Amino acid sequence: AATVPVAADPQAARQAIDSVLRRLADAMTRGDAKAAASMYTTDAIAAFPGAPLFTGADSITKAFEGDFAAMSIQNPNLHTDGLVTAGNLAVENGTWSWVAQPKQAGSKGDPQSGHYLTVWQHQADGTWKIFRDYVVQDPAAPKAK
């Protein structure tokens, strides 16, 4: 088995992960499921709000394809609140927000937000990819009466 290099330092890991998050947000904006899923390891596990557990890159790609077929994501914001590194792993906690715009005519965009806990894995090629991704959505604001 190939030896996975240990991250050079926490600051370098943070910069690399921030770059991946920017690329992920861009892929979401473009509705590019393959590009979004490429940020995950082949054996990744992802838990997204209101969906079953997705295991493996193919399953995660299909999840993104289904989401992007039904809606576009506008103004995605992925914000790291904290990052802890240990060996070839990094654990990130953060917040997310965007507007989910259904593709059916006349539908109103749905502002959404929440929190996430993501485990990143340093790859043999020096990149970071998402190994485990647990995403929760904030409760909807009460409707005015």
N, C-alpha and C positions, 0 to 999 in steps of 0.2 A: 504494500500500500504506500502511496505517496505521502511524504511528510508535509503537512500543512504548515506554512511559516507562521510564526507568532507575529502579531501586529507590532510594528516598530514602537509605537507609543500611543497613548490614548488620544492625544491631539490629532495625530495623523489619521487614526480610526474615525474620529469625529468628522474631520474634513472629508474623508472618503464617503462616509455614510451620508453626510449632508448633500454631496454631489449625487449619490444614488437617489436620494429623496427628491431632488430637483428633477432628475430624469423620469422618475416615477410619476410625479405630478404632471410633467409634460406629456407623457404617454397617456395618462388619464384624460387630459384635456383633448388630446387628439383622438381618443377612443381606440387606441392601438393596444389591443389585448395581448398580442405576442410580445410587444416591447415591455408592457407592464409586467407580464409574467416572467420575463427574462431576468428580472431583478431578484427572483427567488431561486433557491437551490433546487436541484432535480427531486430531492426528497423532502421538500418543504411541507409544512402543515400550516394551513391558514383557517382562522375562524373569523368570518365576517358577520356583521349584524343580520339577523333574520335568515341566515342561510345554514346549510349543513356544513360539517367540517370538510375541508378540501385537503386531500393528501396527494402530493406529487405535483410536478410542474404541469402535466397535461390537465389535471383536474383544476388547477388554479387558472390556467389559460381559459378553460371552458367557462369558469365562473366570471372572469372578466369579459369574455365574449358575450355572455348572456346579459350582463349588466350594461355593456356598451351598446348592445342591440336595442335595449329598451329605453336608454336614457343617455344624455351627454352629461359630462361632469364639467361644471363651470367653476372657475376660481378655486382650484384645489389648494389647500394650505396644510402642509404637514410640518408640524413644529416639534422639535426635540426638546423635551423638558429636562431629561437627564440621560447620561450614558455611562455605563460601567463596563470596563473591559477586563477580560481574564483569558490569557492565552490566545487561542484563535477564535474566541467568541466575544461578542459585545451585546449587552442588554440595554435596550433603549426604551424609555417611556416618553410618551408625548401626546399631543392633541392634534386633531384634524378637523377640518371644516371644508365645505364646498356647497354648491347648489346642484342638486340632481334635477336636471331638466328632462322630463319625459318627452319622447320623440313624437307622441301622438299630438296632432294639431289641437291647439286651444288649451293645452295643459299648462298649468302654472308650475314654475320651478319650486323645488322643495329645499330650503336651506337646511343642511344637516351638519351635525358636529358630534365629536366624541373624543375618546381616549384610546390609546393603543399601548401594547407591550410587545416589542419585537426583539427576537434574538437573531443577531447577525452572525454569520460565519465567514471568517477570512479564508479565501480560496487559494489554491496552490498558485494561481496566476497573479496573486496580490490584490485581487478585487474583494469587495465585501458583497455578500448576497444575503437575502432574508431566508433564515432557516426555520423560524417559527414566528407566526404573526397572529396576535390576538387583538381584535378590534371590537370596541363596544361603542354604541351610539348613545348619546345623551337622550334622556326622555324629551318628548316633544313639549314645547311650551304650552301651558293651558290656553285654550281659546277664549278670547274676550266674549263676555255675554252681552 
